[in-house]
């Protein structure tokens, strides 16, 4: 499992993010505070506080290509 933070600051960012995540077979969860949602659920993402960075948990160890595809959203 790999973990990192990202920031989705617009509706288009959320749509682009979901399109990227949907291309992969492994599970990805987003955590904001005490809420955890499936990263492939656009409605779930909109239920989170998008003004702050969101924690991403990728449930696969071979996800370097996936992380590279999300590079523009990743924050430290």
N, C-alpha and C positions, 0 to 999 in steps of 0.2 A: 504494500500500500504506500502511496506517495501523497504528501500533503503540501499545499501551498496556498497563498492568498491571491485573490483577484478582485478587480473593481469593475463593475458594470454600470457605467454612468449614464447610459441612454437606452431608450427602447430598442434602437438598432443594435446596440451592443448585446443586449439580451437575445435578440433574434439571431444574430451571428453566432453567439456562444452556443445556443441550443442546436443550431444547424451543425456546428462542428462536433459537439458532444454526441449527437445522434448518429454520426458516422461510425462510432466505435461500439463494440459489443460488450465491453466491460461496464460495470456499474460505477457511477460517479455521484457523490453526494455533496451538497452544499450546506454549510452550517453557518448560521448567523444567530448569535446569542444561544438560546436554548432550542431553536428550531432547526430541523434537518429536513431537507427536501431532495428529491431526485433531480439531478442536474438536467435531465432530459424533459422535465416538466416546465413549460413556459409559465403556466399559472402558478406553480409552486415557487418559481423564482420571483415572480412579482409579489408574492406574499412576504418576502424578506425585506429587511431594511437595506436598500441599495445605496444609501448614502455613505456606507462604511464598507471597508474591504470584507469579502466573504471568504470563509475557509473552504477549500476544495479538498475532498478526499477521493483519490482514484484507487479503486479496488483491483489493481493490476500492477505488477512490477515492471512489465515491458511496455511502458507508456511514454517513452521519450518523444516519439513522433507526435503524440497527442499534446504533450506539454509544449512542444515547439509550435504547434498550430494555435495554441492559446497565448503565445508569448505577448501579444499586444495588450492583453487584459491583466497579466500578472504584475503584482506589486510586492514590494518587500515588507 
